[in-house]
Amino acid sequence: MIMNNKLLLLVVAIGLSIPAGAQEFQIDTTYYDQDWKAIVHPSFASYYRITIESKDGSGPNMFRDLYMGGILQAEGRYISLDKQDDSKTVYDGECTMYYRNG
């Protein structure tokens, strides 16, 4: 009986440590100048982009572009992202863009 309880406890502990269907995401921030070219330091940026990408490639790749004041500029999904030159980014479906005043 004690052996069965230890085995049960071990099985439960292993089961709790492996979440079913867990998906890991990578979140990244890239800063851009007024021409949507990547820059290193945010003090020279006009926009910044937050991207969320599934590490295993199974989920959608999503982005949000914001003005430096934190106001939403655009959002949507992308297929491939060129972090150095946004004109080479390939978007997926419709993207919603917003005026600075909302």
Helices and strands as residue ranges (DSSP letters): H 2-17, E 25-32, E 38-39, G 42-44, E 47-54, E 61-67, E 72-80, G 86-88, E 90-97
